[in-house]
Amino acid sequence: MGVLTICAIILVLALGLSGVLGRGIFGTLSRLLLLLLFLAFAALTVFCLYGTVAWSDRGGGVLFLAAIPAGVIAWIAVGMLTSSLAANRYYDMPPDQQRQFARETFDGTRKAFTKTIEENERKLKRFWLRPDKRLRLKRETAEARSNLRMIEVMEQGYLKSAGEIRPGVSGGAVIQRSDSGGQN
């Protein structure tokens, strides 16, 4: 059972990767096989759980042990399927919409980290916090600041690769957004 489970997980991961990276009929076939694998393992999970309850007086509880890996494989398959479908939708967008989507994603992530930092700093100003909670909030704030800096570096790299950053007069970078008519 263990070897079959590992082989099924490897198959699902390979199909998910080819579904994300594959274009045309190859990617479509990979996504279709992922859907079929998900449906098969989800049905197997449901049937095993039903058998566990229905045949509990005849040793059906052992079916629960089969339901666990089947459920995990179904969960991985649906995750890979949804990510490959999202990647396919992104790759089917025109380049301008891809850049707009990337900007919105960067902006949303930056706002989420900024909100986390502000909330944690507001909580840290309270004097009745337990020391362990104060330490956890300080750690989370430092992580959020680090992630915020990383997002800004990633955004600059993306904009540079998309040709939207040109060197500024003082050697810095000036962002040239296409939605502002090319004006800075």
C-alpha positions as CSV (number, residue, x, y, z in Angstrom):
1,M,0.0,0.0,0.0
2,G,2.9,2.4,0.8
3,V,4.6,2.0,-2.6
4,L,1.3,2.5,-4.4
5,T,0.6,5.7,-2.4
6,I,4.0,7.1,-3.2
7,C,3.6,6.3,-6.9
8,A,0.1,7.9,-6.9
9,I,1.5,11.1,-5.2
10,I,4.4,11.3,-7.7
11,L,1.9,10.8,-10.6
12,V,-0.3,13.6,-9.3
13,L,2.6,16.0,-8.8
14,A,4.0,15.2,-12.3
15,L,0.6,15.8,-13.8
16,G,0.2,19.0,-11.9
17,L,3.6,20.3,-13.0
18,S,2.9,19.4,-16.6
19,G,-0.5,21.0,-16.3
20,V,1.0,24.2,-15.1
21,L,3.9,24.2,-17.6
22,G,2.2,22.4,-20.5
23,R,0.7,24.4,-23.3
24,G,-1.9,23.2,-25.8
25,I,-3.2,19.7,-25.8
26,F,-0.5,18.4,-23.5
27,G,-1.5,20.8,-20.7
28,T,-5.2,20.1,-21.3
29,L,-4.7,16.4,-21.2
30,S,-2.7,16.7,-17.9
31,R,-5.5,18.8,-16.4
32,L,-8.1,16.3,-17.5
33,L,-6.1,13.4,-16.0
34,L,-5.8,15.4,-12.8
35,L,-9.5,15.8,-12.7
36,L,-10.1,12.1,-13.2
37,L,-7.5,11.2,-10.5
38,F,-9.2,13.6,-8.1
39,L,-12.6,12.2,-8.8
40,A,-11.3,8.6,-8.4
41,F,-9.5,9.2,-5.1
42,A,-12.3,11.4,-3.7
43,A,-14.8,8.6,-4.5
44,L,-12.4,6.0,-3.0
45,T,-12.2,8.1,0.2
46,V,-15.9,8.5,0.5
47,F,-16.5,4.7,-0.1
48,C,-13.8,3.8,2.4
49,L,-15.3,6.1,5.0
50,Y,-18.8,4.7,4.3
51,G,-17.5,1.2,4.6
52,T,-15.8,2.1,7.9
53,V,-19.2,3.0,9.3
54,A,-21.4,0.5,7.5
55,W,-19.3,-2.6,8.2
56,S,-18.0,-1.5,11.6
57,D,-19.2,-4.8,13.2
58,R,-17.3,-6.9,10.6
59,G,-13.9,-5.2,10.8
60,G,-14.7,-2.3,8.5
61,G,-12.7,0.0,10.6
62,V,-9.6,-1.0,8.7
63,L,-11.0,0.8,5.7
64,F,-10.3,4.1,7.6
65,L,-6.6,3.3,7.1
66,A,-7.1,3.2,3.3
67,A,-9.2,6.4,3.4
68,I,-6.4,8.5,4.8
69,P,-3.9,8.2,2.0
70,A,-6.7,8.3,-0.6
71,G,-8.0,11.5,0.9
72,V,-4.5,13.0,1.0
73,I,-3.9,12.1,-2.7
74,A,-7.3,13.6,-3.6
75,W,-6.4,16.8,-1.7
76,I,-3.1,17.1,-3.5
77,A,-4.8,16.4,-6.9
78,V,-7.4,19.1,-6.4
79,G,-4.7,21.6,-5.3
80,M,-2.6,20.9,-8.3
81,L,-5.6,21.1,-10.6
82,T,-6.7,24.5,-9.3
83,S,-3.2,25.9,-9.5
84,S,-2.8,24.6,-13.1
85,L,-6.1,26.1,-14.1
86,A,-5.1,29.5,-12.5
87,A,-1.8,29.4,-14.3
88,N,-3.5,28.5,-17.6
89,R,-5.9,31.5,-17.1
90,Y,-2.9,33.8,-16.4
91,Y,-0.9,32.6,-19.4
92,D,-4.0,33.0,-21.7
93,M,-4.2,36.7,-20.8
94,P,-2.7,39.3,-23.1
95,P,0.7,40.7,-21.8
96,D,-0.9,44.0,-20.6
97,Q,-3.4,42.2,-18.5
98,Q,-0.7,39.9,-17.1
99,R,1.3,43.0,-16.0
100,Q,-1.9,44.5,-14.5
101,F,-2.7,41.3,-12.6
102,A,0.9,41.2,-11.3
103,R,0.7,44.8,-10.1
104,E,-2.6,44.1,-8.4
105,T,-1.1,41.0,-6.7
106,F,1.9,42.9,-5.5
107,D,-0.3,45.8,-4.3
108,G,-2.6,43.4,-2.4
109,T,0.3,41.5,-0.8
110,R,1.9,44.8,0.2
111,K,-1.3,46.0,1.8
112,A,-1.8,42.7,3.7
113,F,1.7,42.9,5.1
114,T,1.4,46.6,6.0
115,K,-1.9,45.8,7.7
116,T,-0.3,43.0,9.7
117,I,2.5,45.3,10.8
118,E,0.1,48.0,11.8
119,E,-2.1,45.6,13.8
120,N,0.8,44.0,15.6
121,E,2.3,47.4,16.5
122,R,-1.0,48.5,17.8
123,K,-1.2,45.4,19.9
124,L,2.4,45.8,21.1
125,K,1.5,49.3,22.6
126,R,-0.8,47.6,25.1
127,F,0.8,47.2,28.5
128,W,-1.2,44.2,29.6
129,L,0.3,41.7,27.1
130,R,1.8,38.5,28.4
131,P,5.5,38.3,27.7
132,D,5.2,35.3,25.4
133,K,2.5,37.0,23.3
134,R,4.6,40.2,23.1
135,L,7.6,38.1,21.9
136,R,5.4,36.4,19.3
137,L,4.0,39.7,18.1
138,K,7.5,41.2,17.8
139,R,8.7,38.1,15.8
140,E,5.6,38.3,13.5
141,T,6.2,42.0,12.9
142,A,9.8,41.4,12.0
143,E,8.8,38.6,9.6
144,A,6.2,40.8,8.0
145,R,8.7,43.6,7.6
146,S,11.2,41.2,6.0
147,N,8.5,39.8,3.7
148,L,7.4,43.3,2.8
149,R,11.0,44.2,1.8
150,M,11.2,40.9,-0.2
151,I,7.9,41.7,-2.0
152,E,9.3,45.1,-3.0
153,V,12.5,43.5,-4.3
154,M,10.4,41.0,-6.2
155,E,8.2,43.7,-7.7
156,Q,11.2,45.7,-8.8
157,G,12.7,42.6,-10.4
158,Y,9.4,41.9,-12.2
159,L,9.0,45.4,-13.4
160,K,12.6,45.5,-14.6
161,S,12.1,42.2,-16.5
162,A,8.9,43.6,-18.0
163,G,10.7,46.7,-19.2
164,E,8.8,49.1,-17.0
165,I,11.8,50.5,-15.0
166,R,14.3,52.8,-16.6
167,P,17.3,54.3,-14.8
168,G,16.6,57.6,-13.1
169,V,18.6,60.8,-13.3
170,S,20.2,60.1,-10.0
171,G,21.0,56.5,-10.7
172,G,17.8,55.3,-8.9
173,A,14.9,53.5,-10.6
174,V,11.9,55.3,-11.8
175,I,8.8,53.2,-12.4
176,Q,7.2,53.9,-15.7
177,R,3.6,52.6,-15.6
178,S,1.8,52.1,-18.8
179,D,-1.6,53.1,-17.3
180,S,-0.4,56.7,-16.6
181,G,0.4,57.4,-20.2
182,G,4.2,57.0,-19.8
183,Q,4.4,60.0,-17.4
184,N,6.3,59.7,-14.1
